[in-house]
Amino acid sequence: MFHPTVPDWLHDAVFYQIFPERFANADPALDPPGTQPWDSAPTRENFLGGDLAGIIAHLDHVVGLGANAVYLTPIFAAESNHRYDCVDYFTIDPHLGTLDDFHALVAAAHARGIRLVLDAVLNHCGYGHPAFQDVIANREASPYVNWFFVEGFPVVTRPRPNYRTCSGYWPMPKWNAYNPEVREHHYKVARYWIEQGIDGWRLDVPYFVTPDFWRGFRDVVKGIDPDLAIIAEEWHHPLRWLKGDTADGTMNYTLRDLILAFCADQSLDAQGFADGANRLSRRIPAVRRPAMLNLVGSHDTERLLTRCGGDEARAELAYSAMFAAEGMPMVYYGDEIGMAGANDPGCRAGMVWDEARWSAGMLAHVQRLAALRHAYAPLRRGTQTVTAPDPDTVVVIREWRDEALASVVHRGSGTWVTDAALGGGATGRRFRVPGTGTLHLARTGDAGWTEV
């Protein structure tokens, strides 16, 4: 089933990503045994006790940031803190809450105008999944033996698993998505959580699964409601997911690479950024551009401030470039308040709720960018042109009908930008960026640019 358009609400979305185990602990009665204090250093094994009630309790923070969509990493029953090793796709992890708690989260989010997108982890499950345990116990006689790629018996995990996994990691056996029974199980998962009120799916490592499976997944999801979103994880080659037969858009790690090279690492000059951004935009079909999920940090990367060497000005610049670009900006929990952390597990610390420890400047910056996006239609629906008036200055111009919004993103000691460089005619008017920072200019019709 080909879908020529993307859900209209994606044009206006500002996403916030939450790692549920590390966002907020509002119900200690749900804590796993051995749960550590909230400020403990994150590891791949420890639990801090985050739960669905904690998310509900802090939805006003999401709204206050300016976000109107939340992407949750896995919330189904699993054995790890990240829950990418699911053992029951139809049950909320008991350390997060119950199905009633999930319904309460959906209701609370929707009441605030927040859409909810869940993680579809369908390439692999957890070692403890009942179907895989049945294969271990019953070997060739198991009715699930062809649900996985087991190469011999008994099943062996070490030193090398004798079954296919996700990236060689033995606790995550790979599903056989060629098997019609597996497909029906996965499509049933998609239907079930849509029935519970979600607004879309993010596809985990879809590049490890046959595209034909995802075509069927899309048929199931869009057959229920075309307004449901499907966003594919993709790190390098988004085009294969943008043909209208699998996903609406992808996570835009390619744009992230450009932004961080210019703003954080400063290994790329402005012309290199402009060329890369324009080339990327040309490659992405116009109808898919609003559904690209732009990010500068996630649960799979170092935190933004850490990548920027602790330099908040560079981090703010990266956010400016991201919010200016075509697509949906996404903020990873805690990045907006200046949390630091290396890649997994360092990027998965407990959210800091002590406002005295927040970076007020970074938070205000992200709030302003989100407010500008909501206030100016070109930032949500406009075409994009990126130029480089000098090696340290990028200009992103978004145009929609008779309106335009220009974001002048500058690293360095300051610069002047003429209205001619902004595509506004050669009147000689100039605009000053006093130092590392962003200048936003708006224009309606033939009127000149004005600072906003």
C-alpha positions as CSV (number, residue, x, y, z in Angstrom):
1,M,0.0,0.0,0.0
2,F,1.6,3.2,-1.2
3,H,1.0,6.4,0.9
4,P,1.9,9.6,-1.0
5,T,1.6,11.9,2.1
6,V,2.8,11.9,5.7
7,P,0.5,12.6,8.7
8,D,-0.2,16.3,8.7
9,W,0.6,16.7,12.4
10,L,4.2,15.8,11.8
11,H,4.7,19.2,10.1
12,D,4.0,20.9,13.5
13,A,5.7,18.4,15.8
14,V,8.5,19.1,18.3
15,F,9.6,15.7,19.8
16,Y,11.0,14.9,23.2
17,Q,12.7,11.6,23.7
18,I,12.3,9.8,27.0
19,F,14.3,6.8,28.3
20,P,11.6,5.6,30.8
21,E,13.9,3.9,33.3
22,R,15.8,7.1,33.8
23,F,13.2,9.9,33.6
24,A,11.5,10.0,37.0
25,N,10.7,7.6,39.8
26,A,7.2,8.4,41.1
27,D,6.3,5.0,42.5
28,P,9.1,3.3,44.4
29,A,6.8,0.3,45.1
30,L,7.6,-0.8,41.5
31,D,11.4,-0.6,41.9
32,P,13.3,-3.8,40.9
33,P,15.3,-5.4,43.7
34,G,18.6,-3.6,44.1
35,T,17.4,-0.3,42.7
36,Q,20.1,2.3,43.2
37,P,19.8,5.9,44.3
38,W,18.6,8.2,41.5
39,D,21.9,10.1,41.2
40,S,23.9,6.9,40.8
41,A,26.3,6.6,37.9
42,P,24.4,4.9,35.0
43,T,25.7,1.5,34.0
44,R,24.4,-1.0,31.5
45,E,23.0,-3.2,34.3
46,N,21.8,-1.0,37.1
47,F,18.2,0.2,37.7
48,L,17.2,3.6,39.1
49,G,13.5,3.0,39.2
50,G,12.0,5.3,36.5
51,D,8.3,4.5,35.8
52,L,5.2,5.6,33.8
53,A,3.9,7.6,36.8
54,G,7.1,9.6,36.8
55,I,6.5,10.5,33.1
56,I,3.0,11.6,33.9
57,A,4.2,13.7,36.8
58,H,6.5,15.6,34.6
59,L,4.5,16.1,31.4
60,D,4.2,19.8,32.2
61,H,8.0,20.0,31.8
62,V,7.6,18.6,28.3
63,V,4.8,21.1,27.5
64,G,6.9,24.0,29.1
65,L,9.8,23.1,26.8
66,G,7.5,23.5,23.8
67,A,7.4,19.8,22.8
68,N,4.1,18.3,21.6
69,A,5.2,14.8,20.9
70,V,7.0,12.2,23.0
71,Y,9.1,9.2,21.7
72,L,9.5,6.5,24.4
73,T,12.2,3.9,24.2
74,P,10.8,0.4,24.9
75,I,8.2,0.0,27.7
76,F,7.3,-3.7,27.3
77,A,8.2,-6.5,29.7
78,A,12.0,-7.1,29.5
79,E,15.0,-8.0,31.6
80,S,17.3,-5.0,31.1
81,N,17.1,-1.4,32.0
82,H,16.8,-0.4,28.3
83,R,14.2,-3.0,27.5
84,Y,15.3,-3.7,24.0
85,D,15.3,-7.4,25.1
86,C,11.5,-7.8,25.2
87,V,10.0,-10.9,26.7
88,D,6.3,-10.0,26.3
89,Y,5.2,-7.5,23.7
90,F,1.7,-7.3,25.1
91,T,2.5,-6.3,28.7
92,I,3.9,-3.1,30.2
93,D,7.0,-3.9,32.1
94,P,5.8,-4.4,35.7
95,H,8.6,-2.1,37.0
96,L,7.2,0.7,34.9
97,G,3.5,0.1,35.8
98,T,0.4,-1.5,34.5
99,L,-1.8,-1.2,31.4
100,D,-4.0,1.1,33.4
101,D,-0.9,3.3,34.1
102,F,-0.2,3.4,30.4
103,H,-3.8,4.4,29.6
104,A,-3.4,7.2,32.2
105,L,-0.2,8.3,30.4
106,V,-1.9,8.3,27.1
107,A,-4.9,10.3,28.5
108,A,-2.6,12.8,30.3
109,A,-0.5,13.3,27.2
110,H,-3.4,13.8,24.9
111,A,-5.1,16.2,27.3
112,R,-2.0,18.4,26.9
113,G,-1.8,18.0,23.1
114,I,1.1,15.6,23.2
115,R,1.3,12.7,20.8
116,L,2.9,9.4,21.9
117,V,5.2,7.3,19.8
118,L,6.4,3.9,20.9
119,D,9.5,1.9,20.0
120,A,8.9,-1.1,17.7
121,V,11.7,-3.6,18.5
122,L,10.8,-6.3,16.0
123,N,14.2,-7.4,14.7
124,H,15.0,-9.3,18.0
125,C,13.5,-10.2,21.4
126,G,15.0,-11.1,24.7
127,Y,16.7,-14.4,25.6
128,G,13.9,-14.9,28.1
129,H,11.1,-14.6,25.6
130,P,8.8,-17.7,26.1
131,A,9.0,-18.6,22.4
132,F,12.8,-18.7,22.5
133,Q,12.8,-20.6,25.8
134,D,10.5,-23.2,24.2
135,V,13.1,-23.7,21.5
136,I,15.8,-24.1,24.1
137,A,13.8,-26.7,25.9
138,N,12.2,-28.6,23.1
139,R,14.7,-28.1,20.3
140,E,13.5,-29.4,16.9
141,A,10.2,-30.3,18.4
142,S,9.4,-26.8,19.4
143,P,6.5,-25.1,17.5
144,Y,8.7,-22.0,17.5
145,V,11.8,-23.5,16.1
146,N,11.4,-21.6,12.9
147,W,10.6,-18.4,14.6
148,F,14.3,-17.8,15.0
149,F,17.6,-18.7,13.3
150,V,19.0,-21.5,15.4
151,E,21.9,-23.3,13.8
152,G,22.2,-26.3,16.1
153,F,21.3,-27.9,19.4
154,P,21.7,-27.5,22.2
155,V,21.4,-23.7,22.1
156,V,24.7,-22.2,23.1
157,T,25.3,-18.6,24.1
158,R,29.1,-18.5,24.7
159,P,31.7,-18.0,23.6
160,R,29.7,-17.5,20.4
161,P,25.9,-17.9,20.1
162,N,24.8,-20.6,17.7
163,Y,21.8,-18.6,16.7
164,R,21.4,-15.3,15.0
165,T,21.2,-12.2,17.2
166,C,21.2,-8.4,17.1
167,S,24.8,-7.5,16.3
168,G,26.2,-10.6,17.9
169,Y,24.7,-9.8,21.4
170,W,23.6,-13.2,22.8
171,P,20.7,-11.9,25.0
172,M,18.9,-10.7,21.9
173,P,18.0,-13.6,19.5
174,K,16.8,-12.4,16.1
175,W,13.3,-13.1,14.9
176,N,12.8,-14.9,11.6
177,A,10.7,-12.2,9.9
178,Y,10.3,-14.4,6.8
179,N,8.1,-16.7,8.8
180,P,4.4,-15.8,8.4
181,E,3.7,-16.7,12.0
182,V,6.3,-14.3,13.2
183,R,4.9,-11.6,10.9
184,E,1.4,-12.1,12.3
185,H,2.7,-11.9,15.9
186,H,4.5,-8.6,15.1
187,Y,1.5,-7.1,13.2
188,K,-0.7,-8.1,16.2
189,V,1.7,-6.1,18.4
190,A,1.3,-3.1,16.1
191,R,-2.5,-3.4,16.2
192,Y,-2.7,-3.9,19.9
193,W,-0.8,-0.8,21.0
194,I,-2.6,1.3,18.4
195,E,-5.8,0.1,20.1
196,Q,-4.4,1.3,23.4
197,G,-4.1,4.9,22.0
198,I,-0.7,5.5,20.6
199,D,0.0,7.9,17.8
200,G,2.8,6.0,16.0
201,W,5.8,3.8,15.9
202,R,9.6,4.3,15.8
203,L,11.2,1.3,14.1
204,D,14.3,0.0,15.8
205,V,17.1,-1.2,13.5
206,P,14.8,-1.8,10.6
207,Y,17.8,-2.2,8.3
208,F,18.3,-5.6,9.9
209,V,14.9,-6.8,8.7
210,T,13.6,-7.6,5.2
211,P,11.9,-4.5,3.7
212,D,8.9,-6.7,2.7
213,F,8.1,-7.1,6.4
214,W,8.0,-3.4,6.9
215,R,5.8,-3.0,3.8
216,G,3.3,-5.3,5.5
217,F,3.8,-3.4,8.8
218,R,2.9,-0.2,7.1
219,D,-0.1,-1.7,5.5
220,V,-1.3,-2.8,9.0
221,V,-0.7,0.6,10.6
222,K,-1.9,2.8,7.9
223,G,-4.9,0.6,7.3
224,I,-6.0,1.4,10.8
225,D,-5.4,5.1,10.5
226,P,-3.2,7.0,7.9
227,D,-2.6,9.6,10.6
228,L,-0.4,7.2,12.6
229,A,3.3,8.0,12.2
230,I,6.1,5.6,11.3
231,I,9.7,6.8,11.8
232,A,12.6,4.5,10.9
233,E,15.9,4.4,12.7
234,E,18.6,5.2,10.1
235,W,22.2,6.3,10.5
236,H,23.5,6.6,7.0
237,H,21.1,5.9,4.1
238,P,17.6,7.3,4.6
239,L,16.4,7.1,1.0
240,R,15.4,3.4,1.1
241,W,12.8,4.2,3.8
242,L,11.4,7.3,1.9
243,K,9.6,5.7,-1.0
244,G,6.1,5.7,0.6
245,D,6.0,1.9,1.1
246,T,7.6,1.6,4.5
247,A,8.1,4.6,6.7
248,D,7.0,8.2,6.7
249,G,10.5,9.5,7.6
250,T,13.6,8.5,9.4
251,M,15.8,9.6,12.3
252,N,18.0,12.2,10.6
253,Y,21.5,11.2,11.8
254,T,23.0,12.4,8.5
255,L,21.9,16.0,9.4
256,R,23.2,15.4,13.0
257,D,26.6,14.7,11.5
258,L,26.6,18.0,9.6
259,I,25.4,20.0,12.6
260,L,27.9,18.6,15.0
261,A,30.8,18.9,12.5
262,F,30.0,22.6,12.1
263,C,28.8,23.6,15.6
264,A,30.5,21.2,18.0
265,D,33.7,19.9,16.4
266,Q,34.1,22.9,14.1
267,S,35.8,20.5,11.6
268,L,33.5,21.6,8.8
269,D,33.2,25.2,7.5
270,A,29.9,26.9,6.7
271,Q,30.1,26.2,3.0
272,G,30.7,22.5,3.7
273,F,27.6,22.5,6.0
274,A,25.5,24.4,3.4
275,D,26.5,22.0,0.6
276,G,25.8,19.0,2.7
277,A,22.5,20.2,4.0
278,N,21.3,21.2,0.5
279,R,22.5,17.9,-1.0
280,L,20.6,16.0,1.7
281,S,17.5,18.0,1.2
282,R,17.6,17.4,-2.6
283,R,17.9,13.7,-2.0
284,I,14.9,13.4,0.3
285,P,11.6,13.5,-1.5
286,A,9.8,16.8,-0.8
287,V,6.8,15.0,0.7
288,R,9.0,13.2,3.2
289,R,11.0,16.1,4.5
290,P,8.5,17.2,7.2
291,A,8.7,13.6,8.6
292,M,12.5,13.6,9.1
293,L,13.2,13.3,12.8
294,N,16.1,15.7,13.4
295,L,18.3,15.2,16.5
296,V,21.6,16.2,18.0
297,G,21.6,13.5,20.8
298,S,19.8,10.3,21.7
299,H,20.1,7.2,23.9
300,D,22.6,5.9,21.4
301,T,25.0,8.8,21.4
302,E,27.0,10.9,23.7
303,R,25.0,13.9,25.2
304,L,25.1,17.1,23.2
305,L,27.0,19.1,25.9
306,T,29.6,16.4,26.2
307,R,30.1,16.4,22.4
308,C,30.5,20.1,22.6
309,G,33.3,19.8,25.2
310,G,31.1,21.4,27.9
311,D,30.7,24.6,25.8
312,E,27.1,25.7,26.1
313,A,27.4,28.3,23.3
314,R,28.3,25.5,20.9
315,A,25.5,23.3,22.2
316,E,23.0,26.1,21.8
317,L,24.3,26.7,18.2
318,A,23.7,23.1,17.4
319,Y,20.1,23.4,18.6
320,S,19.6,26.5,16.5
321,A,20.7,24.7,13.4
322,M,18.5,21.7,14.2
323,F,15.4,23.8,14.8
324,A,16.0,25.8,11.7
325,A,16.1,22.7,9.4
326,E,13.4,20.9,7.5
327,G,11.8,18.2,9.6
328,M,10.9,17.6,13.2
329,P,13.3,18.7,15.9
330,M,13.8,16.2,18.8
331,V,15.3,16.9,22.2
332,Y,16.8,14.1,24.2
333,Y,15.7,14.2,27.8
334,G,18.1,16.2,30.0
335,D,20.0,17.7,27.1
336,E,17.8,20.8,27.4
337,I,19.0,21.5,30.9
338,G,22.7,20.8,30.2
339,M,23.2,17.2,31.4
340,A,26.5,15.7,30.4
341,G,27.4,12.1,29.6
342,A,29.4,9.9,27.3
343,N,27.8,7.4,25.0
344,D,25.8,4.4,26.4
345,P,25.6,4.0,29.3
346,G,26.8,7.5,30.2
347,C,24.0,9.2,28.2
348,R,21.4,7.4,30.3
349,A,21.7,8.9,33.7
350,G,18.7,9.8,35.8
351,M,17.0,13.0,34.8
352,V,18.1,15.9,37.0
353,W,15.0,17.4,38.6
354,D,16.9,19.8,41.0
355,E,16.4,23.1,39.1
356,A,19.4,24.6,40.9
357,R,21.5,22.2,38.8
358,W,20.0,23.1,35.5
359,S,21.5,25.4,32.9
360,A,18.9,28.1,32.8
361,G,20.5,29.5,29.6
362,M,20.2,26.3,27.6
363,L,16.7,25.6,28.7
364,A,15.6,29.2,27.8
365,H,17.3,28.8,24.4
366,V,15.5,25.6,23.5
367,Q,12.2,27.0,24.8
368,R,12.7,30.1,22.5
369,L,13.5,27.9,19.5
370,A,10.4,25.8,20.1
371,A,8.3,28.9,20.5
372,L,9.6,30.4,17.2
373,R,8.8,27.1,15.4
374,H,5.2,27.2,16.7
375,A,4.8,30.9,15.9
376,Y,6.2,30.9,12.4
377,A,4.7,28.6,9.8
378,P,7.8,28.7,7.5
379,L,9.8,26.8,10.2
380,R,7.2,24.0,10.2
381,R,6.1,23.9,6.5
382,G,8.4,26.0,4.5
383,T,10.9,25.1,1.8
384,Q,14.6,25.3,2.7
385,T,17.7,27.1,1.3
386,V,21.0,27.0,3.1
387,T,23.8,29.4,2.3
388,A,27.2,30.4,3.7
389,P,28.0,34.1,3.6
390,D,31.4,33.4,5.3
391,P,33.3,30.4,6.6
392,D,31.7,30.7,10.1
393,T,28.2,31.6,9.3
394,V,25.3,29.5,8.0
395,V,22.0,31.0,6.9
396,V,18.9,28.8,6.8
397,I,16.0,30.4,5.0
398,R,12.6,28.8,5.2
399,E,9.8,30.0,3.0
400,W,6.1,29.3,3.1
401,R,3.5,31.1,0.9
402,D,4.4,34.8,1.3
403,E,6.3,34.4,4.6
404,A,9.9,33.7,5.3
405,L,12.1,33.0,8.3
406,A,15.9,33.2,8.3
407,S,18.1,31.7,10.9
408,V,21.6,33.1,10.9
409,V,23.8,30.6,12.8
410,H,27.3,32.0,13.6
411,R,30.3,30.6,15.4
412,G,33.0,33.0,16.3
413,S,33.4,36.6,17.4
414,G,30.6,38.2,15.4
415,T,29.6,39.0,11.9
416,W,27.4,41.1,9.7
417,V,24.8,39.7,7.3
418,T,23.4,41.8,4.5
419,D,19.8,41.6,3.3
420,A,21.1,40.6,-0.1
421,A,22.7,37.5,1.4
422,L,19.3,36.8,2.9
423,G,17.6,37.0,-0.5
424,G,15.8,40.2,0.4
425,G,17.2,42.6,-2.2
426,A,20.2,44.9,-2.2
427,T,19.0,47.7,0.0
428,G,22.3,47.8,1.9
429,R,20.7,46.9,5.2
430,R,22.9,44.8,7.5
431,F,22.2,42.7,10.5
432,R,24.7,42.0,13.3
433,V,25.4,38.8,15.1
434,P,27.6,40.0,18.0
435,G,29.3,36.7,18.8
436,T,28.6,32.9,18.7
437,G,24.9,32.7,18.5
438,T,21.8,32.9,16.3
439,L,19.9,35.7,14.8
440,H,16.3,35.1,13.6
441,L,14.8,37.4,10.9
442,A,11.3,37.3,9.5
443,R,9.8,38.7,6.3
444,T,6.3,38.9,4.8
445,G,5.8,39.5,1.1
446,D,8.1,42.2,-0.3
447,A,8.7,43.8,3.1
448,G,12.2,43.9,4.4
449,W,13.6,41.5,7.0
450,T,13.0,42.3,10.7
451,E,14.6,40.7,13.7
452,V,12.4,38.5,15.9
